[in-house]
Amino acid sequence: MSFELFVALRYLFSRRKQTFIYIISLMSILGVALGVGALVLVLGVYNGLTADMRDKILGANAHGIVMSHLPSAFEHDATLTERIASVSGVVAAMPFIYTEVMLSAGNGVKGVVLRGVNPTEAPAVLSMLRQIKLGSVSGMQKEGVPGIIIGEELARRLGLGLASRVNLLSPSGQKSSSGYSPRIRPFEVAGIFKTGMFEYDSSLAFVSLDAARDVLGMSAGFLSGIEITVADVYEADKTAALLTEALGPPFYVRTWMEMNANLFAALKLEKVGMFILLAMVVLIGSFSIVTSLVMLVMEKTRDIAIMLSMGATHGMIRRIFIYQGTIIGLVGTLLGYVFGLTLGEILKRYQFIRLPDNVYTVDHLPILITMSDVCIVGASAMLLCFLATLYPARQAARLQPAEALRYE
């Protein structure tokens, strides 16, 4: 053990004649610990909510969609889906139709986003269709009246259940002797899903591709685009670039990150704001370190002068107080880790904090603590504690033995 570290530990844990300084040092450790623990826990909650929201979005939407500047391009290329699925990084591909229609039932009328999908391929691309609350995807292809899958909020609002009859009204219309009138087609509720996101559960419906074309009055080969699932959701932009290059014009690809850029940018900004706000707690702890070190320098003026007289250098004196403040920061950071990680694991395992499921996308407090966040929090706390030691250490190193011992 070096001389500087030995003296720093001696000053830090010695209680004789400096109980007040010792208490301030403990308060500094607790301040840093509370700040670090709060940061780890709050960032874990933020990550959990963000991950849950991302999973909900990706459950109702594909990782990417292949679009065309010429809508008829999909009708003229029958092998397009196979070509897309063969590109490196693409796990599954499925044609779809996207439109907006009116859904009418006995209890009212509601505008919905209608998506035509292939019932056999859709569950491989849209995870929400693998977890339908009531019914099944195969019900969209039954004989007679075609099936429709709707969200739980929409079903509750219109008083619908399995096998309920509804009508879809398309604004495209059909020509008759009296002019244009809306196209109306009957459907039977074949399934009810729940994602936890109100926008999807209240305004999204799925039918088969043929049923969607019939409602819109489109040709047999009409498509809005092709949805894709990629191997790594965070590498979707790279896969999109490969697809764009392989398909060429008039096709282009949009990824889930691009389509939800505003939402995730806002969430990221909130995370930065929370980090800065809670870092103030650590900063308060570092101010306590400044206070305790300044008081210790004043208390140990004679000791510092004696050490300088016996051959200690000004650099050694500076390092004594830097070590002491750094040790306070290190102990506080480790205690904060223990507090934050332990409480986070308890919340994650027992889920005793419940959330209203009609407000949030989950009914409990989600926790997702990442190693990167833990390291950033620890590094930030240690940096603040180190900076807090510079002024007291500099003042201690500037003491002159003759001046310090003049009135002793």
Phi, psi and omega per residue, in radians:
M1 nan 2.322 -3.126
S2 -1.258 2.807 3.137
F3 -1.060 -0.770 -3.105
E4 -1.094 -0.767 -3.128
L5 -1.175 -0.664 3.125
F6 -1.070 -0.824 -3.128
V7 -1.168 -0.685 3.139
A8 -1.082 -0.769 3.109
L9 -1.149 -0.660 3.124
R10 -1.088 -0.819 3.126
Y11 -1.140 -0.650 -3.031
L12 -1.219 -0.719 -3.005
F13 -1.860 0.049 3.090
S14 -1.450 2.282 -3.078
R15 -1.796 -0.263 -3.037
R16 -1.180 2.241 3.038
K17 1.137 0.122 -3.128
Q18 -2.583 0.772 -3.124
T19 -1.063 -0.672 -3.111
F20 -1.113 -0.741 3.112
I21 -1.136 -0.656 3.122
Y22 -1.097 -0.731 3.131
I23 -1.144 -0.725 3.112
I24 -1.082 -0.673 3.104
S25 -1.105 -0.706 3.094
L26 -1.114 -0.710 3.105
M27 -1.110 -0.628 3.088
S28 -1.109 -0.768 3.125
I29 -1.089 -0.771 -3.135
L30 -1.156 -0.652 3.110
G31 -1.093 -0.796 3.102
V32 -1.124 -0.725 -3.122
A33 -1.097 -0.780 3.126
L34 -1.115 -0.710 3.117
G35 -1.110 -0.816 -3.139
V36 -1.141 -0.784 3.134
G37 -1.073 -0.755 3.127
A38 -1.127 -0.713 3.113
L39 -1.089 -0.816 -3.134
V40 -1.067 -0.771 -3.082
L41 -1.219 -0.792 -3.105
V42 -1.169 -0.733 3.094
L43 -1.137 -0.571 3.062
G44 -1.137 -0.715 3.082
V45 -1.135 -0.756 3.107
Y46 -1.046 -0.828 3.137
N47 -1.071 -0.675 3.122
G48 -1.117 -0.787 3.119
L49 -1.136 -0.727 3.136
T50 -1.137 -0.755 3.136
A51 -1.129 -0.698 3.114
D52 -1.132 -0.743 3.118
M53 -1.121 -0.705 3.098
R54 -1.084 -0.744 3.142
D55 -1.135 -0.652 3.114
K56 -1.149 -0.746 3.133
I57 -1.125 -0.779 -3.136
L58 -1.263 -0.352 3.082
G59 -1.275 -0.559 -3.130
A60 -1.709 -0.180 -3.136
N61 -2.328 2.673 3.105
A62 -1.311 2.923 3.103
H63 -1.217 -0.394 3.124
G64 -2.876 2.809 3.093
I65 -2.320 2.412 3.063
V66 -1.653 2.100 -3.121
M67 -2.026 3.007 3.138
S68 -2.446 2.472 3.037
H69 -1.226 -0.366 3.084
L70 -2.022 1.829 -3.081
P71 -0.974 -0.536 -3.116
S72 -1.261 -0.174 -3.104
A73 -1.095 -0.547 3.134
F74 -1.198 -0.583 -3.120
E75 -1.261 -0.461 -3.052
H76 -1.620 -0.044 -3.128
D77 -2.238 1.611 -3.067
A78 -1.256 -0.375 -3.090
T79 -1.712 0.193 -3.034
L80 -1.085 -0.762 -3.122
T81 -1.059 -0.738 3.120
E82 -1.148 -0.662 3.120
R83 -1.135 -0.700 3.135
I84 -1.156 -0.782 -3.105
A85 -1.125 -0.389 -3.114
S86 -1.466 -0.164 -3.137
V87 -1.260 2.457 -3.128
S88 -1.051 2.297 3.138
G89 1.713 -0.301 3.131
V90 -1.540 2.178 -3.127
V91 -1.610 -0.721 -3.127
A92 -2.638 2.689 3.119
A93 -2.438 2.503 -3.081
M94 -2.604 2.227 3.052
P95 -1.204 2.631 -3.139
F96 -2.585 2.839 3.045
I97 -2.186 2.354 -3.092
Y98 -2.184 2.215 3.108
T99 -2.747 3.030 3.090
E100 -2.118 2.281 -3.098
V101 -2.392 3.080 3.038
M102 -1.852 2.344 3.083
L103 -1.929 2.153 -3.126
S104 -2.045 2.476 3.091
A105 -2.509 -3.097 -3.083
G106 -1.087 -0.482 -3.067
N107 -1.750 0.162 3.093
G108 2.548 -3.008 -3.110
V109 -2.247 2.458 -3.118
K110 -2.502 2.335 3.009
G111 -1.300 2.327 -3.100
V112 -2.330 2.740 2.985
V113 -1.572 2.041 -3.084
L114 -1.767 2.265 3.119
R115 -2.132 2.109 3.060
G116 -1.555 2.214 -3.087
V117 -2.368 2.898 3.023
N118 -1.557 1.990 -3.046
P119 -1.009 -0.502 -3.123
T120 -1.404 -0.466 -3.094
E121 -1.746 -0.417 -3.016
A122 -1.025 -0.762 -3.117
P123 -1.051 -0.453 3.127
A124 -1.303 -0.375 -3.096
V125 -1.798 -0.686 -3.105
L126 -1.946 1.909 -3.052
S127 -1.164 -0.456 -3.128
M128 -1.114 -0.472 3.131
L129 -1.369 -0.119 3.028
R130 -1.589 -0.113 -3.075
Q131 -2.286 0.794 3.137
I132 -1.200 2.359 -3.072
K133 -1.196 -0.793 3.123
L134 -2.327 2.496 3.115
G135 1.443 -2.812 -3.122
S136 -2.690 2.814 -3.141
V137 -1.169 -0.599 -3.103
S138 -1.077 -0.345 3.137
G139 -1.148 -0.247 3.118
M140 -1.235 -0.320 -3.052
Q141 -1.927 0.308 -3.097
K142 -1.252 2.835 -3.129
E143 -1.208 2.664 3.109
G144 1.461 -2.264 -3.123
V145 -1.199 2.202 -3.127
P146 -1.128 2.686 -3.126
G147 -1.621 2.747 3.102
I148 -2.383 2.482 3.102
I149 -1.937 2.216 -3.071
I150 -2.213 2.934 -3.141
G151 -1.441 2.780 -3.089
E152 -1.111 -0.723 -3.139
E153 -1.122 -0.684 3.109
L154 -1.151 -0.742 3.112
A155 -1.106 -0.692 3.133
R156 -1.173 -0.701 -3.092
R157 -1.160 -0.671 -3.093
L158 -1.711 0.035 3.114
G159 1.168 0.756 -3.081
L160 -1.850 2.683 3.052
G161 -2.477 -3.070 3.100
L162 -1.020 2.411 3.119
A163 1.294 0.095 3.056
S164 -1.201 2.561 3.136
R165 -1.664 2.359 3.081
V166 -2.373 2.891 3.076
N167 -2.142 2.418 3.040
L168 -1.846 2.256 -3.136
L169 -1.965 2.074 -3.137
S170 -1.653 2.326 3.136
P171 -1.271 -0.223 -3.121
S172 -1.122 -0.578 3.006
G173 1.310 2.941 3.085
Q174 -2.389 2.563 -3.042
K175 -1.402 2.346 3.080
S176 -2.360 -3.125 -3.115
S177 -1.126 -0.428 -3.132
S178 -1.740 0.193 -3.130
G179 1.995 -2.707 3.136
Y180 -1.602 2.371 3.085
S181 -2.294 2.640 -3.106
P182 -1.072 2.570 3.041
R183 -1.412 2.226 -3.106
I184 -2.124 2.219 3.135
R185 -2.313 2.374 3.115
P186 -1.417 2.532 3.084
F187 -2.411 2.800 3.085
E188 -2.119 2.306 -3.113
V189 -1.124 2.016 -3.113
A190 -1.803 -0.214 -3.114
G191 -2.940 2.681 3.100
I192 -2.298 2.189 -3.124
F193 -1.955 2.817 3.061
K194 -2.444 2.046 3.113
T195 -1.732 -0.393 -3.047
G196 1.651 -0.165 3.079
M197 -1.805 2.106 -3.006
F198 -1.031 -0.673 -3.094
E199 -1.052 -0.698 3.136
Y200 -1.345 -0.770 -3.056
D201 -1.209 -0.347 -3.064
S202 -1.847 -0.188 -3.024
S203 -2.546 0.386 -3.126
L204 -2.175 2.383 3.126
A205 -2.484 2.610 -3.135
F206 -2.137 2.385 2.994
V207 -2.372 3.040 3.103
S208 -1.300 2.850 -3.130
L209 -1.053 -0.794 -3.118
D210 -1.109 -0.683 3.129
A211 -1.167 -0.677 3.112
A212 -1.140 -0.709 3.100
R213 -1.126 -0.659 3.133
D214 -1.144 -0.717 3.126
V215 -1.128 -0.695 -3.100
L216 -1.462 -0.272 -3.088
G217 1.266 0.584 -3.104
M218 -1.709 2.910 -3.123
S219 -1.248 2.934 -3.045
A220 -1.136 -0.454 -3.105
G221 -1.732 0.117 -3.061
F222 -1.188 2.365 3.062
L223 -2.476 2.621 3.009
S224 -1.518 -0.493 -3.125
G225 2.980 -2.981 3.128
I226 -2.265 2.163 3.129
E227 -1.541 2.537 -3.115
I228 -2.281 2.651 2.978
T229 -2.030 2.320 -3.098
V230 -1.904 2.844 -3.088
A231 -1.187 -0.677 -3.119
D232 -2.226 1.994 -3.070
V233 -1.100 -0.471 -3.139
Y234 -1.458 -0.118 3.067
E235 -1.901 0.341 -3.082
A236 -1.085 -0.603 -3.130
D237 -1.159 -0.620 3.103
K238 -1.205 -0.728 3.083
T239 -1.118 -0.662 3.106
A240 -1.089 -0.676 3.108
A241 -1.130 -0.703 3.092
L242 -1.121 -0.703 3.131
L243 -1.141 -0.782 3.139
T244 -1.046 -0.722 3.126
E245 -1.190 -0.673 -3.092
A246 -1.282 -0.637 -3.079
L247 -1.486 -0.671 -3.118
G248 1.293 3.119 3.132
P249 -1.183 2.631 0.139
P250 -1.603 0.285 -3.055
F251 -1.475 2.596 3.025
Y252 -2.554 2.850 -3.030
V253 -2.193 2.373 3.039
R254 -2.074 2.363 -3.101
T255 -1.762 2.912 3.131
W256 -1.120 -0.550 3.117
M257 -1.185 -0.664 3.130
E258 -1.225 -0.712 -3.086
M259 -1.298 -0.386 3.135
N260 -2.068 0.488 -3.055
A261 -1.060 -0.734 -3.098
N262 -1.117 -0.731 -3.119
L263 -1.105 -0.865 -3.074
F264 -1.291 -0.460 3.036
A265 -1.174 -0.691 3.096
A266 -1.147 -0.709 3.121
L267 -1.141 -0.675 3.119
K268 -1.148 -0.687 3.107
L269 -1.128 -0.677 3.090
E270 -1.102 -0.661 3.135
K271 -1.123 -0.742 3.119
V272 -1.107 -0.731 3.133
G273 -1.099 -0.743 3.104
M274 -1.131 -0.669 3.130
F275 -1.091 -0.806 -3.135
I276 -1.118 -0.734 -3.106
L277 -1.103 -0.825 -3.103
L278 -1.323 -0.383 3.068
A279 -1.146 -0.360 3.084
M280 -1.097 -0.527 3.099
V281 -1.132 -0.753 3.087
V282 -1.125 -0.660 3.128
L283 -1.099 -0.674 3.082
I284 -1.092 -0.713 3.074
G285 -1.085 -0.645 3.122
S286 -1.213 -0.552 3.047
F287 -1.118 -0.623 3.085
S288 -1.140 -0.572 3.084
I289 -1.120 -0.746 3.094
V290 -1.022 -0.806 -3.118
T291 -1.053 -0.852 -3.088
S292 -1.147 -0.657 -3.134
L293 -1.244 -0.675 3.109
V294 -1.106 -0.773 3.112
M295 -1.130 -0.628 3.129
L296 -1.186 -0.672 3.085
V297 -1.066 -0.750 3.118
M298 -1.141 -0.658 -3.136
E299 -1.217 -0.622 -3.024
K300 -1.810 0.443 -3.133
T301 -0.998 -0.814 -3.126
R302 -1.132 -0.716 3.126
D303 -1.071 -0.722 -3.137
I304 -1.114 -0.735 -3.138
A305 -1.122 -0.693 3.130
I306 -1.139 -0.761 3.128
M307 -1.092 -0.672 3.104
L308 -1.160 -0.684 3.135
S309 -1.155 -0.512 -3.111
M310 -1.524 0.057 3.036
G311 1.999 -0.047 3.090
A312 -1.176 2.469 -3.134
T313 -1.537 2.866 3.088
H314 -1.111 -0.583 3.093
G315 -1.121 -0.656 3.108
M316 -1.144 -0.740 3.103
I317 -1.095 -0.721 3.124
R318 -1.072 -0.745 -3.093
R319 -1.211 -0.512 3.106
I320 -1.005 -0.820 -3.089
F321 -1.390 -0.508 3.023
I322 -1.136 -0.746 3.108
Y323 -1.087 -0.722 -3.098
Q324 -1.105 -0.833 3.111
G325 -1.126 -0.654 3.124
T326 -1.162 -0.653 3.096
I327 -1.119 -0.731 3.082
I328 -1.020 -0.801 3.127
G329 -1.114 -0.717 -3.122
L330 -1.142 -0.806 3.133
V331 -1.109 -0.757 3.115
G332 -1.093 -0.712 3.121
T333 -1.126 -0.763 3.136
L334 -1.126 -0.724 3.088
L335 -1.128 -0.652 3.085
G336 -1.109 -0.699 3.057
Y337 -1.029 -0.819 -3.125
V338 -1.056 -0.795 -3.137
F339 -1.115 -0.899 -3.071
G340 -1.162 -0.816 -3.099
L341 -1.202 -0.675 3.132
T342 -1.154 -0.849 3.134
L343 -1.120 -0.668 3.098
G344 -1.083 -0.737 3.122
E345 -1.157 -0.658 3.105
I346 -1.121 -0.800 3.122
L347 -1.100 -0.677 -3.119
K348 -1.201 -0.647 -3.051
R349 -1.442 -0.753 -3.010
Y350 -1.743 -0.351 3.028
Q351 0.880 0.838 -3.107
F352 -1.484 -0.095 3.022
I353 -1.703 1.911 -3.091
R354 -1.668 2.549 3.115
L355 -2.056 2.560 3.089
P356 -1.165 2.087 -3.047
D357 -1.263 -0.196 3.071
N358 -1.521 -0.030 3.104
V359 -1.977 -0.784 -3.092
Y360 -1.845 2.892 -3.129
T361 -1.389 -0.172 3.100
V362 -2.311 2.797 -3.124
D363 -1.747 0.083 3.085
H364 -2.466 2.951 -3.110
L365 -1.405 1.934 -3.107
P366 -1.399 2.501 -3.131
I367 -2.223 2.214 3.050
L368 -2.472 1.652 -3.108
I369 -1.639 2.126 -3.114
T370 -1.790 2.633 -3.128
M371 -1.122 -0.597 -3.130
S372 -1.114 -0.745 3.120
D373 -1.141 -0.713 3.119
V374 -1.057 -0.762 -3.137
C375 -1.172 -0.702 -3.139
I376 -1.142 -0.733 3.125
V377 -1.103 -0.810 -3.139
G378 -1.102 -0.751 3.141
A379 -1.122 -0.723 3.131
S380 -1.120 -0.749 3.133
A381 -1.116 -0.768 3.139
M382 -1.141 -0.631 3.118
L383 -1.140 -0.778 3.125
L384 -1.099 -0.718 3.136
C385 -1.173 -0.657 3.098
F386 -1.129 -0.776 3.131
L387 -1.094 -0.564 3.137
A388 -1.172 -0.355 -3.109
T389 -1.500 -0.278 -2.964
L390 -1.136 -0.803 -3.099
Y391 -1.153 -0.899 3.120
P392 -1.048 -0.686 3.139
A393 -1.133 -0.669 3.136
R394 -1.167 -0.709 3.120
Q395 -1.154 -0.668 3.119
A396 -1.150 -0.689 -3.104
A397 -1.233 -0.366 -3.100
R398 -1.481 -0.109 -3.136
L399 -1.115 2.445 3.062
Q400 -1.827 2.281 -3.083
P401 -0.941 -0.761 -3.097
A402 -1.107 -0.765 -3.139
E403 -1.172 -0.705 -3.090
A404 -1.168 -0.600 -3.041
L405 -1.708 0.044 -3.040
R406 -1.071 -0.699 -3.042
Y407 -1.845 0.256 3.118
E408 -1.462 nan nan
